[in-house]
Amino acid sequence: MREIDLHVHTTASDGTDAPAEVVRRAAMLGLRAVAITDHDNVGGYAGAFSAAHDCGMEVVPGIEVSTKYGVAVHILGYYVENLVPLLADIVNDRDRRNEKVAALMASDGLPVSYGMMKKRFGDVIGRPHFGELLIEFGLARDMDDAFARFVGKGMKYYVPRTIIDLDSSVEAIVASGAVPVLAHPFQYKKNDSELRELIERCMDHGLRGLECRYSGYSPEQSAYLECLAEEYGLLKTGGSDYHGSHKPHIALGSGIDGNLEVPYEWLERLKEAAGQ
């Protein structure tokens, strides 16, 4: 039964639906709760909570923090209270990177400036926003094309980010009062022993959960992750990683091809761990 979605992005990061729109959409789909887990910021909560009050939805305040452990690793934090020190570093690096990308595009004669982009898209700007402009300028067919030829890693308008190390990120989430969870574990392309090493490293710094159900994961993959969570005494979570039209193949609450089902009891255990 589809009851909750604990991995959702809004216009506060790189999603295309406003926080209030996400909540209303979740309510229309019959979900009981949704977690707003925007990348590296908590700016989407106000609109989400206001809409949730109107339609009787439960909203979980979350975040998805980008870290590095050999490869990029994402940590979800649930019931976030205070991540100001960590987020300040992330915001400063994001602004520096975006200014460089805008300058590169402007140097090619495109009518782009970082100031213009902030007026249009808000304070949280990512590569999808640059991709959106490239589509409008007729330089890219769609978002996949924009990433493949312009803003993807190694492409003309790609500027690398400074990623905070894994240990510090997990510790910062714990210090904020939130519950840290390892996001989409199979995305890191690790074998069993390597994945266990990653989990154990995260646990050394306060990891409390594992995202066991995720868009595109087979029943066998989810069962394997659930067994790992039980073995390590970790909470189980699940979510779609919904981004709206930026990832049109992923549906809120049901993931890819309707394969996602996350039970409410997992949220109940998460709330207990967070002292909610």
C-alpha positions in Angstrom: 0.0 0.0 0.0 1.3 3.4 -0.9 1.2 5.5 2.2 4.3 7.8 2.3 7.1 9.2 0.2 10.2 10.2 2.2 12.3 11.5 -0.7 10.9 14.5 -2.5 12.4 17.6 -4.1 10.7 21.0 -4.8 11.5 24.3 -6.4 13.5 25.1 -3.2 16.2 23.0 -4.9 16.0 21.3 -8.3 12.4 20.1 -8.4 9.8 21.8 -10.6 6.8 21.7 -8.2 6.5 24.3 -5.5 6.4 22.9 -1.9 2.7 23.6 -1.6 2.0 22.0 -4.9 3.9 18.8 -3.9 1.8 18.6 -0.7 -1.5 19.1 -2.6 -0.4 16.5 -5.2 0.5 14.0 -2.4 -2.9 14.6 -0.8 -4.7 14.0 -4.1 -2.8 10.7 -4.5 -4.0 9.6 -1.1 -0.6 9.6 0.6 -0.6 10.1 4.3 2.8 11.8 4.6 5.5 13.3 2.5 9.1 14.4 3.3 10.6 17.5 1.7 14.2 16.6 1.2 15.6 19.4 -1.0 19.3 19.3 -1.8 21.5 21.1 0.7 18.8 23.5 2.0 15.7 23.7 4.1 13.9 26.6 2.2 10.8 24.6 1.2 9.3 24.0 4.6 7.2 27.1 5.1 5.0 26.6 2.0 4.8 22.9 2.5 3.6 23.2 6.2 1.0 25.8 5.2 -0.5 23.6 2.5 -0.3 20.6 4.7 -2.5 22.3 7.4 -5.1 23.1 4.7 -5.3 19.6 3.3 -4.6 17.4 6.3 -1.2 16.1 5.1 1.7 15.2 7.3 5.0 16.9 6.2 8.4 15.7 7.4 11.1 18.3 7.4 14.1 16.8 5.7 17.2 17.5 3.6 19.5 15.7 1.2 23.2 16.5 1.8 25.8 15.8 -0.9 29.0 14.3 0.5 32.0 12.4 -0.8 33.5 9.0 0.1 35.5 8.1 -3.0 32.3 8.8 -5.0 29.5 11.3 -4.3 27.3 9.9 -1.5 24.0 11.4 -0.4 22.8 11.5 3.2 19.2 12.2 4.0 18.4 14.0 7.2 14.9 13.8 8.8 13.4 16.2 11.3 16.1 18.8 10.7 16.3 21.6 13.3 19.6 23.5 12.8 22.1 22.9 10.0 23.2 26.6 9.7 27.0 26.1 9.9 27.0 23.2 7.4 24.6 25.0 5.0 26.5 28.2 5.1 29.6 26.5 3.6 27.4 24.7 1.0 25.6 28.0 0.0 28.9 29.9 -0.4 30.3 27.1 -2.6 27.1 26.9 -4.7 27.1 30.6 -5.3 30.7 30.6 -6.4 30.1 27.7 -8.8 26.9 29.2 -10.3 28.6 32.6 -10.9 31.3 30.8 -12.9 28.8 28.9 -14.9 26.8 32.0 -15.7 30.0 33.8 -16.7 31.0 31.0 -19.0 27.6 31.2 -20.7 27.8 34.9 -21.0 31.2 34.8 -22.5 29.7 32.8 -25.3 27.2 35.5 -26.0 24.2 34.0 -24.2 22.0 36.5 -22.3 22.8 35.1 -18.9 23.8 36.6 -15.6 23.8 35.1 -12.1 21.7 38.0 -10.9 19.1 37.4 -13.5 19.0 33.8 -12.7 18.4 34.4 -9.0 15.6 36.8 -9.8 13.9 34.2 -12.0 14.6 31.0 -10.1 15.3 32.1 -6.5 18.3 31.7 -4.3 18.8 27.9 -4.8 20.1 27.4 -8.4 21.4 24.1 -9.8 22.4 22.7 -13.1 18.7 21.9 -14.1 18.1 25.7 -14.1 21.0 26.3 -16.5 19.7 23.4 -18.5 16.2 25.0 -18.7 17.8 28.2 -20.1 19.7 26.2 -22.7 16.4 24.6 -23.8 14.8 28.0 -24.1 17.7 29.3 -26.2 17.2 26.4 -28.6 20.7 25.0 -27.8 19.4 21.8 -26.2 16.4 19.6 -27.1 15.5 18.7 -23.5 17.1 18.3 -20.1 18.9 15.1 -20.9 20.4 16.7 -23.9 21.4 19.8 -21.9 23.2 17.6 -19.4 24.8 15.4 -22.0 26.3 18.2 -24.1 26.5 21.3 -21.8 26.2 21.1 -18.0 27.0 17.4 -17.3 30.4 16.5 -15.8 33.2 17.4 -18.1 31.0 19.4 -20.4 31.4 23.0 -21.5 29.4 24.6 -18.8 30.3 22.3 -15.9 32.0 23.7 -12.9 32.9 21.1 -10.1 31.7 21.7 -6.6 33.5 21.4 -3.3 31.8 18.5 -1.6 31.9 18.2 2.2 33.3 14.9 3.5 31.0 12.1 4.5 32.0 12.0 8.2 31.4 15.7 8.8 28.1 15.7 7.0 26.7 12.8 9.0 27.9 14.3 12.2 26.4 17.7 11.3 23.0 16.1 10.7 23.2 14.3 14.0 24.2 17.5 15.8 21.2 19.3 14.3 18.9 16.9 16.0 18.0 15.1 12.8 18.1 11.4 11.9 20.7 10.6 9.1 19.8 8.0 6.5 22.0 6.7 3.7 20.1 7.5 0.4 19.7 5.2 -2.6 22.5 2.8 -1.6 22.7 1.1 -5.0 23.5 4.3 -6.8 27.1 4.1 -5.6 27.8 0.9 -7.6 29.4 -1.0 -4.7 29.5 -4.7 -4.2 28.3 -6.2 -0.9 31.6 -5.8 1.0 32.1 -2.2 -0.3 28.5 -1.3 0.6 28.9 -2.7 4.1 32.1 -0.7 4.5 30.2 2.4 3.5 27.4 1.7 5.9 29.7 0.9 8.8 31.7 4.1 8.1 28.5 6.1 8.2 27.4 4.3 11.4 30.7 5.2 13.1 29.6 8.9 12.7 25.9 8.5 13.7 24.0 7.0 10.7 20.6 5.7 11.8 18.8 4.5 8.7 19.0 3.0 5.2 16.8 4.0 2.2 15.6 0.5 1.3 12.8 1.3 -1.2 13.6 3.6 -4.0 12.4 4.3 -7.6 13.6 1.7 -10.0 14.8 -0.8 -7.3 13.5 -4.3 -7.8 11.7 -6.3 -5.0 14.9 -8.3 -4.7 17.1 -5.3 -4.3 14.8 -3.8 -1.7 14.6 -7.1 0.2 18.4 -7.2 0.3 18.6 -3.6 1.7 15.9 -4.4 4.2 17.9 -7.4 5.4 21.0 -5.2 5.7 19.0 -2.6 7.7 17.8 -5.3 10.1 21.3 -6.8 10.4 22.8 -3.5 11.3 19.8 -2.3 13.5 19.1 0.6 11.1 15.8 2.2 10.4 14.2 1.5 7.0 13.0 4.4 4.8 11.9 4.7 1.2 11.0 7.4 -1.3 10.6 8.2 -5.0 13.2 11.0 -5.4 10.5 12.9 -7.1 11.7 16.0 -9.0 8.6 16.9 -11.1 9.1 17.5 -14.8 12.9 17.4 -14.4 12.5 13.6 -14.0 9.2 12.9 -15.6 9.6 9.1 -15.4 9.4 9.3 -11.6 6.0 9.7 -10.0 5.3 11.1 -6.6 4.6 8.2 -4.2 4.8 5.4 -6.7 8.2 5.9 -8.3 9.0 4.3 -11.7 6.2 2.3 -13.3 4.3 2.3 -10.0 6.8 0.0 -8.3 7.2 1.9 -5.1 5.3 1.2 -1.9 6.5 2.6 1.5 4.5 1.8 4.6 3.5 4.4 7.2 4.9 2.2 10.0 8.4 3.1 8.8 7.7 6.7 9.4 6.3 5.9 12.9 9.7 4.3 13.8 11.5 7.3 12.2 9.5 9.7 14.4 10.3 7.7 17.5 14.0 7.9 16.7 13.7 11.7 16.2 11.8 12.1 19.5 8.7 13.3 17.7 
